[in-house]
Amino acid sequence: MLEVSHYEKTLAITEFKAHALQILADVAKTKEPVVVTKRGKALA
């Protein structure tokens, strides 16, 4: 049986804050998850 893994996009909170509207539009369009991190630890 093959294992299928998906890759999540990871963004620092500062990058997310700077580009939030575009990131959210991309997520809505692609349905690909984005992990927002602070100091390398996932926040959302």
C-alpha positions as CSV (number, residue, x, y, z in Angstrom):
1,M,0.0,0.0,0.0
2,L,1.3,3.4,-0.9
3,E,1.5,6.2,1.6
4,V,0.2,9.5,0.3
5,S,1.4,12.6,2.2
6,H,0.4,16.1,1.7
7,Y,2.5,19.1,2.1
8,E,1.3,22.1,4.1
9,K,2.6,25.6,3.4
10,T,4.2,27.1,6.5
11,L,4.3,30.8,7.1
12,A,5.7,32.9,9.9
13,I,3.1,35.1,11.7
14,T,4.9,38.2,10.5
15,E,4.6,37.1,6.8
16,F,1.0,36.2,7.3
17,K,0.2,39.6,8.8
18,A,1.9,41.4,6.0
19,H,0.0,39.4,3.3
20,A,-3.1,38.1,5.0
21,L,-5.7,39.0,2.3
22,Q,-3.7,37.4,-0.5
23,I,-2.9,34.3,1.6
24,L,-6.5,33.8,2.5
25,A,-7.6,34.3,-1.1
26,D,-5.1,31.7,-2.2
27,V,-6.3,29.2,0.5
28,A,-9.9,29.8,-0.6
29,K,-8.9,29.2,-4.2
30,T,-6.6,26.1,-3.8
31,K,-8.1,24.6,-0.7
32,E,-4.5,23.9,0.5
33,P,-3.8,24.3,4.2
34,V,-1.5,26.9,5.6
35,V,0.2,26.6,9.0
36,V,1.0,29.9,10.7
37,T,4.0,29.7,13.0
38,K,5.5,31.8,15.7
39,R,9.2,31.0,16.4
40,G,8.8,27.7,14.6
41,K,5.7,26.5,16.6
42,A,2.3,26.2,14.9
43,L,-0.3,28.7,16.0
44,A,-3.1,28.1,13.5
